[in-house]
Amino acid sequence: MDDEKNRKLSAREQRRLDVFEKTSEALVGQGYKRNDLNISVVKANLFVLLLAIPVTAIGVLLFAWKNPMRC
């Protein structure tokens, strides 16, 4: 992971990083607070499970409601 952070950036990536840092410093200077919004892989997988189960259950219930089984 450290290798990826320390790799040589292309010219376009370096320009993008420079613009980002300049904008970030300007906003912090205006009183804004910088927050890192990255989430871990574990958290992302947990969110998927927490959201997938209810959505799947609702889908199954709607399907069963619209398509009742006939014996």
C-alpha positions as CSV (number, residue, x, y, z in Angstrom):
1,M,0.0,0.0,0.0
2,D,2.9,2.4,0.8
3,D,4.3,1.7,-2.7
4,E,1.2,2.9,-4.3
5,K,1.2,6.1,-2.2
6,N,4.9,6.8,-3.1
7,R,4.7,6.0,-6.8
8,K,5.6,8.6,-9.4
9,L,2.6,10.5,-10.6
10,S,2.0,11.3,-14.2
11,A,1.9,15.0,-15.3
12,R,-1.9,15.0,-15.4
13,E,-2.1,13.4,-11.9
14,Q,0.4,15.8,-10.5
15,R,-1.6,18.8,-11.9
16,R,-4.7,17.4,-10.4
17,L,-3.0,16.9,-7.0
18,D,-1.6,20.4,-7.1
19,V,-5.0,21.9,-7.9
20,F,-6.6,19.8,-5.1
21,E,-4.1,20.9,-2.5
22,K,-4.3,24.6,-3.5
23,T,-8.2,24.5,-3.3
24,S,-8.0,22.5,-0.1
25,E,-5.6,25.1,1.5
26,A,-7.8,28.0,0.3
27,L,-11.0,26.4,1.8
28,V,-9.2,25.6,5.1
29,G,-8.0,29.3,5.1
30,Q,-11.6,30.4,4.8
31,G,-12.6,28.4,7.9
32,Y,-13.8,25.2,6.4
33,K,-12.8,21.9,8.1
34,R,-11.2,19.1,6.0
35,N,-12.7,15.7,6.6
36,D,-11.5,12.4,5.1
37,L,-14.5,10.6,3.8
38,N,-12.9,7.3,2.9
39,I,-14.3,4.1,4.5
40,S,-12.7,0.8,5.0
41,V,-13.4,-2.3,3.0
42,V,-14.9,-4.0,6.1
43,K,-17.3,-1.1,6.7
44,A,-18.3,-1.1,3.0
45,N,-19.0,-4.8,3.1
46,L,-21.0,-4.4,6.3
47,F,-23.1,-1.7,4.8
48,V,-23.8,-3.9,1.7
49,L,-25.0,-6.7,4.0
50,L,-27.2,-4.4,6.1
51,L,-28.8,-2.9,3.0
52,A,-29.0,-6.0,0.8
53,I,-31.0,-8.1,3.3
54,P,-33.9,-5.7,3.7
55,V,-34.0,-4.8,0.0
56,T,-34.1,-8.5,-0.9
57,A,-36.8,-9.3,1.7
58,I,-38.9,-6.4,0.3
59,G,-38.4,-7.6,-3.2
60,V,-39.4,-11.2,-2.3
61,L,-42.5,-10.0,-0.4
62,L,-43.6,-7.8,-3.3
63,F,-43.1,-10.6,-5.7
64,A,-45.1,-13.0,-3.5
65,W,-47.9,-10.4,-3.1
66,K,-48.2,-9.7,-6.9
67,N,-47.8,-13.4,-7.9
68,P,-49.7,-15.5,-5.3
69,M,-49.1,-19.2,-5.5
70,R,-52.1,-21.2,-6.7
71,C,-52.5,-24.7,-5.5
